[in-house]
Amino acid sequence: MYETKDFSDLLGLEGFSDILLNNHFTLYQGYVTNTNKLVDFMKVKEIGTPEYAELHRRFGWEWNGMRLHELYFENMVKGGSVLTSGSELEKVINYVWGSFENWQKDFVGIGAMRGIGWVVLAYDPIKKMVFNTWINEHNEGNLVGATPLLVMDVFEHAYITDYGIKRADYISAFMKNINWSAVEKRFGF
Ligand SMILES: [Fe+2]
């Protein structure tokens, strides 16, 4: 069984009301609950039935919804932090985008795209490359085998309570609260 993680330490995060965060935590808990339900249901359904097929089709959506929320909450911290100067991650970002500022423009630009989903800075350990990627909903666009380093939720529920439809203002608040040490830890070196 997957356990729901506690992210209440984030309450009081600048630019995020407690109402929004608590609602978001509740929504995340729903993904954990449904992931656990599916893990159980899939065992008991008869192969070849529509129920069997639909439960399996749904699994990646719920599981990724759970995991992406965990990565998202874990890569935020009150007050934010900065990417370590001279770190391997900074070097690879500079290699791909030319500068941290260019990377940020790209990441924010993807976040401003229409639609609901996630923006992920992902690392491909095989080619040792990093990408800013768009994930539609939770399950379309994930790069197989790549490690999500930084995850930003751009579903409306992530900001509409505090920002209405001003997604850019939410993204700006998110960027100020990034926990770069968590991101660097995922990168691994
Ligand atoms: Fe969300």
Residues whose N, C-alpha, C, O or C-beta is under 5 A from the ligand:
A	BS01	LIG	D153 F155
